[in-house]
């Protein structure tokens, strides 16, 4: 087995080797721009790790890894348009750097490019990858719609929110691992187990992302800190604060989440204080630990060697400790 950094380095090299500026430039330059902004490369690393964990040369998973990274970035381009987000990974978003129409069209091209990469696999592998990818892509869209719907609802439950992040984020992490299993021709039992491992890890990952959105360091987080608060998104932090807060805190939350001031600094500061004082911040961190532990329990059922389990365990622990 290779180190996580080795997989990341190999993937980045492969990505760069596949990057070219074609005509029309205004279609392809934004694609190269968003793919070149960096990021954790979490999903492609998981594809490569799973491919090798199940006994196949990880390089055979590079096209599947690239497909899932292109799809992930496609979803970010369109999400940023929907959220009117100014920053992605500390840089201008595609629609800010170009325009909304370019962001939509370049994103569409990325989705098509992702599917094209599966054509490099043999028939059965292609069919299984495409089937999983189609299911996952639709779930991501459903998750995004739930996310949008929740912004105007006052009755969102914690279970509804967890289902939304399962679809919007976790299923793509789960699919990345299962894709590695498909490329490696792992048993269906192991493919499904590694999928469940990834799904729980993905939920923990998104809860951590929600937490960092409010409490992360702007220098390392890469996105606008407090962005969810500005957009009145009812994250797990908000829902926990509303459950655990005093009547005065709940009223203040409801009032602040019904407005969008021109200068949101005071709103962000006040809501973060409520998150801490109500106990929501600490309870969110506890929930992150619960889902991470669920993932680790599933990991024990995989029919792979302990050193391979340790690598996946290390990956999960790194997500728990991340600051970006």
Secondary structure, 3 states (H helix, E strand, C coil): CCCHHHHHHHHHHHHHHHCCCCCCHHHHHHHHHHHCCCCCCHHHHHHHHHHHHCCCCHHHHHHHHHHHHHHHHHHHHHHHHHHCCCEECCEECHHHHCCHHHHHHHHHHHHHHHHHHHHHCCHHHHHHHHHHHHHHHHHHHHHHHHHHHHCCCCCCCHHHHHHHHHHHHHHHHHHHHHHHHHHCCCCHHHHHHHHHHHHHHHHHHHHHHHHHHHHCCHHHHCCCCCHHHHCCCCCHHHHHHHHHCCHHHHHHHHHHCCCCCCCCHHHHHHHHHHHHHCCHHHHHHHHHHHHHHHHHHHHCCCCCCHHHHHHHHHHHHHHHHCCC
